[in-house]
Amino acid sequence: MGRQLYPDTVGKIPLIWSPIEEQIMRIPNNSIDVMFTMGVLMHLHPSSTWVFNYIKHIIRKYLIIAEEEGGVCEYVFPRNYKTLFENLKLKQIYEEYVEYPNDVDNLGKIKVTYRVFKK
């Protein structure tokens, strides 16, 4: 969709399309000004939580996340990202909790917490 809506922008942004566990170690420390994830980290299996420490090292300035923190099915793992990233010495500077109607399945509303962390 991004290519269709924002063709000039998407062509200038490096996108990585593979499992994070396979790629994150290849990204140099302090090489990303802003990292944004939306509905990605909540699917990271507990055996791959080492990835969070790598995220801390590759960002230079900000981490922005939009994740469901409660976990409502077998492939969503509940986490408090404020606690998680503050324990890694990132400072949360913004938080907003939003509920959206869920038109996809019968699991209730989609509950997303938006957080911004500063390194």
N, C-alpha and C positions, 0 to 999 in steps of 0.2 A: 504494500500500500504506500509505503514511504516513497518508493521510486516513482509511483504515479502522481502522488500529491506534491512532492518536493524534489523533483528530478535534479535540480541544480545543487541542492544541499546534500542529498544522499550520496551523490557521486564524490563528494569531498570528505565524507566521514568514513574512517575505516570501520568496517563491520566484521565481526568474527562469527561464523556460523558453524559451531561444533561444540561438543561438551566442554564446559568450563574447566573441568579437571584435566583435559588434554591440552589446553591452550594457555592457561593463566601463568604457568611457570616460564613461558616464552616471552612474556611482556616485561620489559625492563622496569626496575624500580623508578618511582617518581616520573613516569613517562605519560601519565594521563591526567590532564587538568581536572576533568569532571567525568565521573563514571555514573551512568544511570541504569538502573535495573527496574523492571516492572514485571512482577509475577514470575521471577526467575529463581531468586534465592530460596523461596518457600518450597521449591521442589528439590533442593539440594539434600541428598540423603545424609543422615548423621555420620556415615563413614567418610564423608567428604567435607566435613566442617573445617579442615585445614585450609580450604580455599579462602575463608574469611580473612585469615592472616595475610595471605597473598594480596587480597584486595587492598588491605591497609597499605601495603608496601608499594603497589603500583600507582596509586593515586597521588597526585601532587597537591591538590587543593580540596576537592569536594567529592563526596559520595551522595548520590540522591537515589533513594529507593522507594518503591511503591509495592508493598507486599502485604499479603494476607497473613497475619501473625497467629491466627487461631487454629488453623488446620482443621479441615472438615472431611478429609478422605485419606485413603491409604497412600497417596502420592503427594500429600502436602504435610510438611513437617513444621509444627508450631514452634515459633521462636520469638523472643523479645529482642528485636534488632537494636533497640536503644541500649540495653544492657550489654548485648554481644559486642557492638562496636565501641561503646565507651570503655569496656574492659580491654579493648585493643588500642586505647588512647586516642580515639577519634571523638570529637566534641559534637554532640547533637545541637544544632542551632535552629531547627524547625521541626514541628510535628503536627500532623493533621489526620484525623480519623474520619473516613467517609464510608457510608453505606450506599450501595447501588442496588437497584432491582436486578434480580437474577432471571434472565429470560432463557437460560440454557438448560438448567436441570432443576430438580426439586430440593436442592440443598439449602434453601433460604437465601437471604440477601448476600451479596458479595461485600465483604468488609475489608477495606484496604486502609493501611496506615502509611501515610507519606512521611518520610523522614529525610532531613538533610544533615549530613555530617561534615565537619570541617577538620582537616588534618592539622 
